[in-house]
């Protein structure tokens, strides 16, 4: 499995996973949250990553890019 994107939060990761599933690409979400360290790794590495099989990396990145470009500027998980 290879990382295709580092989402801002769980909502974005779930949306990306759903979009990839619509295109028959299996994706796995890996959060860096660890309750033992109270989110320390998320502060250092980011929220987490979305991974896909190596054979699907190029297609997944293309789908994600198109999805991001088609999305409205004000997304519900934007924290800016």
N, C-alpha and C positions, 0 to 999 in steps of 0.2 A: 504494500500500500504506500502511496505517495501523497503528500500534502498538496492540495490544490488551492486552498485559501485559508487565511486566518481570520475568522469572523470576529465581529465586535462583541457578540454575546450569543446566548442560547437561541434566541428568537431568529437571528440571522442565520445561524448554523442550521436550524431546523428548516427554514425556508429554502436554503440552498440544497439541503438533502432532498427535499420534496421535489424541487425543480429537476434535479438530476435523476430522481426516480422516474419522473415523467418521460425521460429520455432513455430509460432502461439502463441507467448507470447506478450501480450500487455504491453508496457512500457511507462512511462511518464518521461519526462525530467523536472527537476526543477532547474532553475538557481538561484544562490544567488545574481545575479546582481541587484542593485537597483540604478536607476539614481539619486534619491534624495540624496543618500549618496555616490555617485561617486565610486561605487565598494567596499566600505569599508567592506561589509560582505563577499565578495569574498576573500579579503585578509585574513580574519579571518577564514572562514569556508571552503575555496576552491571554485572551479568554480561552483559546483552544484552537483546534484545527479541524478541517474537513479533509478526509483522506479517501482516495479512490484507487482502484487497481492501476498498475503502471500502464497497461494497455489503454486505459480510459482517460489518462491525464490530459492529453491535448483536447479531446472532445469536451471533457468536463470544464476545462478552463475557458474554452470558447463559449459554451453554454452559459457559464457564470458571467462572463463578460457581457454577453448579449442581455442577460437578465438584469444585470446592474445598470446597463445603459438604458433599458426600457423602464426601469423603476422610477417613480416620482422622486424629486429631490428630497422631500421630507418623509423619510421612512420612519415607521413607529419605533425602531430600535436606535435611531440616531441619537447620540448623546451630545451633539454639538450645539 
